[in-house]
Amino acid sequence: GTSGLYVVESKKIELDRGKVLTIVGGPDSTFVFNLDEKIKLKEGSAIELVGGVSPENVIFNVLSDKDSSVESGAVMRGTIIALEGKVKVKDAGSTLIGTAISGNEIVIEKAGVLDGR
């Protein structure tokens, strides 16, 4: 990927068990995903960053009051902004490498990890 701003409009991102979304970009790339509903990573799924793009330059902007979640064994890299909905990092092995911003509630439960690298 080359440097620049990339904006993606979508209803939602929902990764089923073991699925991987790979985002490719350089250190000067910024990705903004405007999501009408939510982002949900189910058991063992992941968002991977390749080519030098960093979690602080990958933004998932959730525009609804629906809950967004990183579930058991899932690993997410990026920033979740959910001004009306909850952000949940729940169950063993669930990890958010980045930032969670919520106007409602941030829930970290049952050995979930928020890693601000």
Secondary structure, 3 states (H helix, E strand, C coil): CCCEEEEEEECCEEECCCCEEEEECCCCEEEEEEECCCEEECCCCEEEEECCCCHHHEEEEECCCCCEEECCCCEEEEEEEECCCCEEEECCCCEEEEEEEECCCEEEECCCEEECC
